[in-house]
Amino acid sequence: MFTGIIEELGTVESLTSPADPARLTIRSPQVLAGIALGDSIAVNGCCLTVTAEDGETWSADVIATTLEATTLGGLAAGDPVNLERCVRVDGRLDGHIVQGHVDATGEILDREEEAGTTRLRIQLPAGLARYVVAKGSLAVDGVSLTVAAIDGDEVTIGLIPETLARTTLGRRDIGHRVNLEVDVLAKHVEKLLFAEGARR
């Protein structure tokens, strides 16, 4: 479980994708503090398991399904990535509940600068908009963000300078694809309501 509060911008060392699973290696000394083999780290919003580490870099095995369903398959050496260690039970939930299970990828349609704020308009894939509401939460590349507006299958989010500086979203422009995870509570509510309706 994660919160969507990014701890460090790591750097991809390598992605060996011909094999299945692929091996993703990342340089990120900060998030490795207190990490052991088998622990979870979210990479651009994708929960991965640490399979090797040396204090400066760490590796995770990534199956083909994950590479295809997320933006991880497009990573290359030198790319920055958002990183977050799993949340401690006694820690603060500063963002929102993020599972690290990417629902889909979306495309940035527009980027607009306005009075110190950057607004990104993102195209949601079909079927995902029903889980997104204005003023609700949406994880974009693992970053917990508040939805400023939603219009059909397009969502607008506002980014403050701090978020732009501390995450990959400061480098994302029109045409970039981003990992999306909707609020899991919305999906549970939908399932419960559907099940209740089916019994009537």
C-alpha positions as CSV (number, residue, x, y, z in Angstrom):
1,M,0.0,0.0,0.0
2,F,1.2,3.5,-0.9
3,T,0.1,7.1,-0.4
4,G,1.1,8.8,-3.7
5,I,3.6,11.0,-2.0
6,I,6.8,10.6,-4.0
7,E,10.0,10.2,-1.9
8,E,12.7,10.3,-4.6
9,L,13.3,10.7,-8.3
10,G,15.3,7.7,-9.2
11,T,17.2,7.0,-12.5
12,V,16.8,4.0,-14.6
13,E,20.1,2.1,-15.0
14,S,18.8,-0.6,-17.4
15,L,15.8,-2.5,-18.5
16,T,16.5,-5.9,-19.9
17,S,13.2,-6.6,-21.7
18,P,14.0,-9.6,-24.1
19,A,13.6,-11.9,-21.1
20,D,10.3,-12.7,-19.3
21,P,10.4,-11.5,-16.6
22,A,12.4,-8.4,-17.6
23,R,14.9,-7.0,-15.1
24,L,14.5,-3.3,-14.2
25,T,17.4,-1.7,-12.4
26,I,17.1,1.7,-10.8
27,R,19.6,4.0,-9.0
28,S,18.0,5.5,-5.9
29,P,19.9,5.5,-2.6
30,Q,17.3,7.4,-0.7
31,V,14.4,4.9,-0.9
32,L,16.7,2.0,-0.2
33,A,17.1,3.1,3.4
34,G,15.5,0.3,5.5
35,I,14.6,-1.7,2.4
36,A,15.2,-5.5,2.4
37,L,14.8,-8.1,-0.4
38,G,11.1,-8.8,-1.0
39,D,9.9,-5.3,0.0
40,S,7.8,-3.2,-2.3
41,I,8.6,0.0,-4.0
42,A,6.2,1.9,-6.4
43,V,7.8,2.9,-9.7
44,N,5.7,5.5,-11.5
45,G,2.8,4.1,-9.6
46,C,3.6,0.4,-10.3
47,C,4.2,-1.8,-7.2
48,L,7.4,-3.8,-7.8
49,T,9.2,-6.2,-5.5
50,V,12.9,-5.7,-4.7
51,T,14.9,-8.7,-5.9
52,A,18.4,-7.3,-5.5
53,E,20.0,-4.2,-4.0
54,D,23.5,-2.9,-3.2
55,G,22.8,0.3,-1.3
56,E,22.8,2.5,-4.4
57,T,20.8,0.6,-7.0
58,W,18.1,-2.0,-6.8
59,S,16.4,-4.4,-9.2
60,A,12.9,-5.8,-9.8
61,D,11.6,-8.5,-12.1
62,V,8.8,-7.2,-14.3
63,I,6.5,-9.6,-16.2
64,A,5.4,-9.0,-19.8
65,T,1.8,-8.2,-18.8
66,T,3.0,-5.3,-16.6
67,L,5.3,-3.9,-19.3
68,E,2.4,-3.9,-21.8
69,A,-0.3,-2.6,-19.4
70,T,1.8,0.3,-18.0
71,T,4.4,2.8,-19.2
72,L,7.3,0.7,-17.7
73,G,7.9,-1.0,-21.0
74,G,9.0,2.3,-22.6
75,L,11.6,3.1,-20.0
76,A,15.3,3.5,-21.0
77,A,18.6,4.1,-19.2
78,G,18.7,7.6,-17.8
79,D,15.0,8.1,-17.5
80,P,13.8,9.5,-14.2
81,V,11.1,7.6,-12.3
82,N,8.9,8.4,-9.3
83,L,9.6,6.2,-6.3
84,E,7.8,5.5,-3.1
85,R,8.3,2.9,-0.4
86,C,5.3,1.1,0.9
87,V,3.6,3.0,3.7
88,R,4.2,2.1,7.4
89,V,1.1,1.3,9.5
90,D,2.2,4.0,12.0
91,G,2.9,6.6,9.2
92,R,0.9,9.5,8.0
93,L,-1.5,9.1,5.1
94,D,-0.6,12.4,3.4
95,G,-2.0,11.5,-0.1
96,H,-4.7,8.9,-0.5
97,I,-4.8,5.1,-0.6
98,V,-2.8,3.9,-3.6
99,Q,-2.4,0.2,-4.3
100,G,0.3,0.4,-6.9
101,H,-2.0,-1.5,-9.3
102,V,-2.2,0.6,-12.4
103,D,-5.7,0.6,-14.0
104,A,-4.7,1.9,-17.4
105,T,-2.5,4.5,-19.1
106,G,-3.7,7.9,-20.4
107,E,-2.4,10.5,-22.8
108,I,-1.6,14.1,-21.9
109,L,-3.7,16.2,-24.3
110,D,-2.8,19.7,-23.1
111,R,-0.4,21.4,-20.8
112,E,-1.2,25.0,-19.7
113,E,0.7,27.3,-17.4
114,E,-1.4,29.7,-15.4
115,A,-0.4,31.9,-12.4
116,G,2.2,29.6,-11.1
117,T,0.2,26.5,-11.6
118,T,0.5,23.9,-14.4
119,R,-2.7,22.3,-15.6
120,L,-2.6,18.9,-17.4
121,R,-5.5,17.6,-19.4
122,I,-5.4,13.8,-19.7
123,Q,-7.4,11.5,-21.9
124,L,-8.8,8.6,-19.8
125,P,-9.4,5.3,-21.5
126,A,-13.0,4.2,-22.0
127,G,-14.7,3.0,-18.8
128,L,-12.4,4.7,-16.3
129,A,-14.1,8.1,-16.0
130,R,-17.0,6.6,-14.0
131,Y,-14.5,6.2,-11.1
132,V,-13.2,9.8,-11.2
133,V,-15.0,12.8,-9.6
134,A,-14.1,16.5,-9.3
135,K,-12.2,17.2,-6.1
136,G,-11.6,13.4,-5.8
137,S,-8.2,11.7,-5.9
138,L,-6.4,10.2,-8.9
139,A,-2.9,8.7,-9.0
140,V,-0.9,9.8,-12.1
141,D,2.4,8.1,-12.5
142,G,2.1,7.2,-8.8
143,V,1.5,10.8,-7.7
144,S,-1.6,11.5,-5.5
145,L,-3.4,14.4,-7.2
146,T,-6.7,16.1,-6.8
147,V,-9.0,16.2,-9.8
148,A,-9.7,19.9,-10.8
149,A,-12.3,19.0,-13.4
150,I,-13.7,16.2,-15.5
151,D,-15.4,16.4,-18.8
152,G,-16.5,13.1,-20.4
153,D,-13.3,11.0,-20.7
154,E,-11.0,14.0,-20.1
155,V,-9.6,15.0,-16.7
156,T,-7.8,18.1,-15.7
157,I,-5.4,18.3,-12.8
158,G,-3.4,21.2,-11.3
159,L,0.2,20.9,-10.4
160,I,2.0,23.2,-8.0
161,P,5.8,24.0,-8.5
162,E,6.8,21.7,-5.7
163,T,5.1,18.7,-7.5
164,L,6.7,19.7,-10.8
165,A,10.1,19.8,-9.2
166,R,9.9,16.6,-7.2
167,T,8.2,14.3,-9.7
168,T,8.4,13.3,-13.3
169,L,5.3,15.3,-14.1
170,G,7.5,18.4,-14.4
171,R,8.9,16.7,-17.5
172,R,5.8,15.3,-19.0
173,D,4.4,17.1,-22.1
174,I,1.6,16.7,-24.7
175,G,1.6,13.2,-26.1
176,H,3.3,11.6,-23.1
177,R,1.5,8.5,-21.7
178,V,1.1,8.3,-17.9
179,N,0.0,5.5,-15.5
180,L,-3.4,5.9,-13.9
181,E,-4.9,4.4,-10.8
182,V,-8.3,5.4,-9.7
183,D,-9.5,5.4,-6.1
184,V,-10.0,1.8,-5.1
185,L,-13.0,2.8,-2.9
186,A,-15.0,3.8,-6.0
187,K,-14.5,0.4,-7.5
188,H,-15.6,-1.4,-4.3
189,V,-18.7,0.8,-4.0
190,E,-19.6,0.0,-7.6
191,K,-19.2,-3.7,-7.1
192,L,-21.3,-3.6,-3.9
193,L,-24.1,-1.6,-5.5
194,F,-24.1,-3.9,-8.5
195,A,-24.3,-7.0,-6.3
196,E,-27.1,-5.4,-4.3
197,G,-29.0,-4.6,-7.4
198,A,-28.6,-8.1,-8.8
199,R,-30.2,-9.6,-5.6
200,R,-33.3,-7.4,-5.9
